[in-house]
Structure formats: structure tokens, C-alpha cells
């Protein structure tokens, strides 16, 4: 297909480079520098999608970020991305895109029947209709609405693209590279300030690219190019195109999404797809310009109806005529600028001006060119379904209430201008309280809350001369404060045409007997009648009207609809617009890819992976790993075809009969030093610590102030004022913070230092009846006999030349030791233990066997210390000192904590001695009781006891102390299991603890 | 994201800190009788203030010091920051 609507010359596209692309399966040609929108328009394609609710045909309405309709699904490099604005997507060779929200095709859409059923789909339709009957919601209504709603489909595949995050600091951040942004950037840069200038479009210059002005004896466009070229050479300036600042957050933190690769067929090697910038700016200059406002009339959503500024941009930037018989409908002088451009390119427009007899230089120019102008005339309705074919027009009375006789004129596009709306989204997000500016019928930023200033059109100033003057001055002043330089800049002289006053007219009345849809919000299909219904039904707050009707919601955030919606509410309510107020502008200003927000933190990078120094040994020996917090730990060491159950059983059994070794490097370790160290421990732990001798370890439990168990572990007195504390793997960081809190804030008089040494020590637990024999061979020069190193004893040893710490502590309940060496020697230690242990049939064991061993011994761990239990619940009340005070002690007197039938840890064995009880099962008295069956307790941990060769579980059970011997049922509705069980002591194996002392 | 002036390290982003609650809460002294009401107030009862609030933060990915921050809970404005042992005038 030829580009029939492309003019011979002109525009900023590269005509030497043709690009082919596909839209809805059909191949077209465009040029380098086109957007998907401009290339489609060059080919005469106006129908790009179907509307959200009524599935009405939709075309292009804008030429950039303000586009409410032309949202397409993009296919690039084997990936698909929804929610792409055709007006922002740059063309590349081989681009493929499809319409969204239509089925089976954009030309024939079944959902369009909604348009004829529109009487059934007014505001609040979903809220009212799909409420009843309730049971229909999940099965019928929700799937139906899901299918009908949405703008595109998210990919379900893994995203191959890479996204980056960048943190940046600057003196002055400038949002938008129009005249205001360029002037501000230039002045600040000349003062040596660190400047970042961000432009969302590929081309810098903003309105200067399309307006007919002169700055310093050059065209506006040439002046902009000159400034940008100079800024790019300055080392203190970062100039970024394709970069949208979409959010203004606390303390002058702004976030910008830079499209690095979207305009290319393939992302370059080592390049990200997008880069998210977190920018902390000392000062912010918002020069985001303004967006043209539509005028509301009948069928104003028909493809071919668009903003007059968009038509001008397609012509001046892309060399594309949006029509050959244009009708321009305006209430101000901007429409004339578009008409003049058409005329200059040999196309005869008709201008309808709602004003009676406006006079200005621009209008004179249009008259002199012989353009057909009709004053006090309006478009009543567009005619045509998939494209504008004609327009019903009429004269309008001075009070804008009476329409004259309706005439029909042929046209193929309607270019609308209802004056300009400053883009105040960023200013509003910053906390700025906006104010209404009567002369322009729009809100502008008011009092700044953060260090920001809004200038130019975004501040409601439409004169170029004034914009440049204020922006140069602001750039100088803001930078002077920071850099203390004061380089004067000569403000260039400006030649621009003066405009006449616009008409405060925004909505064409309905002619008698006609029921045209007059849309306010084009993206969300909100018409004048919808807002009228909402108000009739009693919605008053503009925020409520927004939610009830969806006006100004979703990705569009009311860019083109906001003010007209407010006008309507204020008219019906008989209030002035500022009294109605506007809804909150929320970030992001434009849709941002989830990938860009996530950045590199995907897959294994979503959290750090910590590995012990012995990790590679585990890998080489077929360890199957499990995530333990951020650590990777061996779950079991697979032999042959063993599964987890078989492997862990073998390993646990070997600990009970021979000796096993387990990597315990992951345990939290905290080094505690100082003359008051014992006093700190005495306050932190529930038991007594003041009399622990040097060379001894002690088990301790620490509480939170609310009496709940926080963590447990052993602490060893290494020397007079030096202790080594261990914590559970999961709580390591919290315990350190906890200690620091008390030392720094509560008891600063204690002379103690704490520091994490988790990474400094590699640990190996050696457990089993033969562990002492092995230890003796590892440390031939140390006396590790029961007398030399008794239970809870500590000594230092020499492990083949490496200094080691030996603790006689046990988690498995067997005779056991923990050996620590400096991390760098971890692997050496491990290999020596395995090598020397061979004659004792040593086997490494993983976390699964470790769990089995501790469960059948009744030792508590994370599943019992679950943030809901106190020491009594875990049968740890013997460790709670009655004499001294400690953190959380007072809370243990709470009435709920001293009830007679308080929950408590018990053991649970299935009556058939066969069926494993799923963790999380509920314990109930009667398995046939009606639901909800009263719950007496829950299974916290389950294992296969290797000692007795049957299943065994731990449970937290109400009145557990008196329940031993009772028969209950363990019910797991999730696994559909009901298991008759007997309650036994939690100390299933070696209840007297003889083995650890042997 | 807040920008917090750590009295030990200087201006740092919020993601280096962790929040620690109301800084005006004082732990009852050890080994002293505490009424149920006083203990409840210490452990549980907090005012959810709108406006100026003195709160604790720990510079967890920095110097690990607990600091006091005077912040407006409605506007997020930070007025002053203090070292743990500094008196708040």
C-alpha cells in the first residue's frame, strides 16, 4: 500500500529510510522517524481499536502521551507487550502490532452490540447489575466481565529483556524540553549546576517543533536544536530523550522511565530494554507544557475526530495529512494555526469558530489565505461509523444554548480545539495545592510544597516571550543558590503572533430529538449522560463521581477528559469549577512496564543467595538444596535413586547409630565483648547468666517485650568479657538489631559491643555415638573425654594446623559437638572430618535429617517458636528465672498467659503407626462434629521417627500438659485426611537426655 | 522515598534504614513494680499521630546506629534528626 496521505516534502522524518511494518496482519510502509500512529495515518488507516465499554470504533485522537484510544498490543523480538500507545511507539523495521479490545477483528467486533444495548450500560451498570444473585459472581459475571474488559493481554512468558535501575543526584531536574525547559536548563547549566533535562518524546523542543515562531532570528525549531547541541557538549548536563518522568515522590525524589530499546527491532547486546532512574534533585523545574482540550459534541469519538494540535503535529513533524477535507472546530486561535498549515499544503479546510467575531493576527492570516471561516458555528455531531464522512453543523446563539438549523457538510476529519489544559500532574503529585486560573478555565500549580517550580504552558502561560523570560530567570536563580555562580544570559528576542481571547465554551447542546453520545472520557467510554446519571443518583464528591463513572481513571488519568468532566459537574451542580475541585493525580503519569519497575531483581537476583564455604563440596556430593532464609542448605545428599524420605531417613539413622556431620554455618553468630556482657545476656535471656564460667556454653531463650519467644540458641563464654552468641538462621538479623536497640537506647550505660560474625565462622555439627572417637582423631592433642570436655563445655583446638573452636552442644539430642573454624578454612575442615570419619562410617546429613532428629527429641525450632508461643507453651518454663528481671518478663503475668489450660507442646503418634500426619493438621476431639469443628491444637512439625520406625509429630495443644494419653483426631481438609492419633510426651526419644551427657 | 539525615553518616535514602516506632516511649526500669496499665502502655498502646512525631529509625545498612527522627506523619517532612543519646529540646 502506498503512503497516500504523506505530503511530498517536509516533516522531520528520514525519507531515505523506508521501514515496513505490520498492523493487524497487514503490511505497510513508513519512514524512519515515524510513530506507529503517523505511519498508519500516512497509509490512511484511522480505525485502530474498539472502545472499552461499547466497543465503538476508535481512531487516533492525539499525537503523543495524551492519546486516549490508540492503545495497541506490540510484538517485538518474540515478546508481546500490551498497553502501548501507537502515538508514542516509534516505527522500526519489522514492527508488528495488533488492535486490542476487539473480537474477532477491529473491523467486525462482536462486542459492538454493547453500543446498541447502551441503554443497559450506563454509569454504575456493573455495580447495580452484577450484585445479584450472589452465587453468579464467580461463575458467570466475573469471567464475562474479565473477557469484556481490559486493554490488551499481558505475556505469560518469561521476559527475556533486561531492565536496569539507576540512582542519580542533580541540582536541577527539568521535566520537558519545550521552550521553558530549554531556557531553564541552559541558564542553570551556564551557572555550572548539575542539570538533567528529560524529554518523553524522541525529539527535543516540545511546542517549538510545530509552532510558527522566531527566537533570536531563527525559527523556534532551529533555536531548540542549537540549545540542545550546546547542552550536550557540557559535562555538567545530562540530556535524555524518550524519558518520561512519571512520578514525583517525597523529598524531591522523582522517577523516570527511559526507553532505551523500544524504538529498535532488537535490543542491542548489553543494553537494557528500559532504564528506571531514581533521581534525587535539589530543585525541580516542571516544564511539562499543556494538552489541548476537546470540545464535547455528538459522536465525538468517531475515528477522524482528533485534536487540532495533533493534526498539526502529524503534518509538521511527520508530513502526514490526517484528511483531505478537514473541518476545524475551535473556540480559540489554535485551530487557525492548524487550518493555516493545511492551507499551506494545498488542502482547503473549513473553520467553525464558536466565537462571534474574534480578531487577531492569526485570524487575519487565515482570512488572507482565503480560508473558509464560519463564526458562531459549531459541530453538532460527527457522522460516519468507522470514519468521519460528514458533520452536522449549526449556528449557535450567543448564550450557547440555542442551535440554528442543522446543515450537513462533507469532511473526512474534524480537528477540535477547546483551548489548552496545563499538565499539572507532576506538580500535583509533589503535594502542590493547585489553584484555578479563571482566564484559562483550568487549574495551575499553586503553593509549592517541595522544591519545585512550574513554568511556561504547564503554569498556564501561553506567551512564548513571557515563558522564555521567566524560565531563563528561574534557571539562573535556582542554580545561583546552589553553585553561587551568576553568569548573565541575554534573553533572545521573540517574534510570535498575538492571540485573541478564547471562548469559554466546551460542550455543544443536544439538538431536539437527538440522543447522540457525547463523550467526556474517551479511554473509559464515559459520556455526558453517565455523569448526569451519577449526579442524579446523588453522587456529589468529584472523587465519587470519578469512581462511579470511571471518568479520568486508568492509564489515561484524565489527560484530555478531566476539565470537561469538571465543567459538566459544576454546571449541573451550579457551582464554579474550583468549588468542585479536581480528582487526585496519581503516579504513574503514563503506564510503566512492570519489567522496568522490577529491574534486575528477577529470578535468582530477586534476593541474595548465601552459600556456606562448603557449598561446592555439597554440590559435588549430590546435595539437594533447600532455601533457608537467604541461604542455600543441603536438604539431603542423594544416593542412587533415593527420594527425600529415604535419603533423610538413612542420614538420620546413621547419626543415631554411627556419626553424621551437618553444615551449620548458617546459624547466626554474634560476638559480644565488654565488662557488662554478662549483664546484657542476663537481661536479654530468660535464664540466669551472671555465673556462667569461662569455657562453658548455655542454652538461652529470649523474649520480645510482649512475652512471646523471639529466638533461642546457645551462648558461650570464650573468656572473661567475651561471649559468642548463636541465633537461629532466620532470626540472625533481628536479634542483632534487638541487642543494638537495648544497648544504644535503653541501657546505654552498659559497656558492651556486639557485632555479627556469621560470615566469619564456618560450622560443622558432628553428632552420633561415635562422635567423640572421631573428635579425638581430629584433635589428637586435646582432651575431649567426657571429663575434659563435658556437655556444654567449650575448648579451643588445633585442627591439623588450623585454629578451631569446639563446643559440646547438641541439637540432634545425640552426643554431639560443633566445630568452628575461620570461614576460609571451612572446606578444609569439612574434608578432614569426612576423611577421618570414614572409619566411623560418617555420613553428611542435611536439614531434613536434622529436623527428624530434633523433632523426635522434642527440641523446639521455628515451627514451634512461631511468634505466638510463650516459654510455657514450648515446655521451656524451667528456663524462666523467677529471681531476676529480663526483657518481656512482666508480660508473662498477663491473664491469657497464665490460664490453666494454656496450649503446650506435645508429641503425636498415629494409632496405626503408619500414616504420616500432614503439618498444619488440626487436632479435634470428634472427627464427625459439625463444622466448624472446635480446634484443640495444630501439628507444628512431622517426621518419621528413625528410633521407633513410625511417624511422629509435634503439636501445640490446648491444655497439652493434661492431654498425654488421650486419643484425638488429626484432620487435614487440605489433604483430605482424618487420622486417629494418640497424644504422647514431646520428648519421644531419650526423655531423660542421657545421650547428650554420655 | 524519604531522605534521612543520619547524624553519623549524613543524608541517606530511606531504603538504608528500618523503622523503629515511637521514640518517646520509655521502657520501665528493670526490677521495679509496674502496674498492668503502665506495662500495657509501654508494650501496646501507641497514638497514631497526625503531624509532628518523634520516631526511631535504625541505619541498618549503614552505621547500624539507632537514631531519632522528627517527622510529620502527614506530609513526611523531616525537621530534625538526633543521635540516640541526644536530648530532644
Boltz contact constraints between the chains, C-beta under 6 A:
constraints:
  - contact:
      token1: [A, 250]
      token2: [B, 2]
      max_distance: 6.0
  - contact:
      token1: [A, 250]
      token2: [B, 76]
      max_distance: 6.0
  - contact:
      token1: [A, 251]
      token2: [B, 2]
      max_distance: 6.0
  - contact:
      token1: [A, 251]
      token2: [B, 3]
      max_distance: 6.0
  - contact:
      token1: [A, 253]
      token2: [B, 1]
      max_distance: 6.0
  - contact:
      token1: [A, 705]
      token2: [B, 43]
      max_distance: 6.0
  - contact:
      token1: [A, 706]
      token2: [B, 43]
      max_distance: 6.0
  - contact:
      token1: [A, 744]
      token2: [B, 66]
      max_distance: 6.0
  - contact:
      token1: [A, 744]
      token2: [B, 84]
      max_distance: 6.0
  - contact:
      token1: [A, 745]
      token2: [B, 66]
      max_distance: 6.0
  - contact:
      token1: [A, 745]
      token2: [B, 84]
      max_distance: 6.0
  - contact:
      token1: [A, 746]
      token2: [B, 27]
      max_distance: 6.0
  - contact:
      token1: [A, 748]
      token2: [B, 85]
      max_distance: 6.0
  - contact:
      token1: [A, 885]
      token2: [B, 30]
      max_distance: 6.0
  - contact:
      token1: [A, 885]
      token2: [B, 31]
      max_distance: 6.0
  - contact:
      token1: [A, 890]
      token2: [B, 34]
      max_distance: 6.0
  - contact:
      token1: [A, 890]
      token2: [B, 39]
      max_distance: 6.0
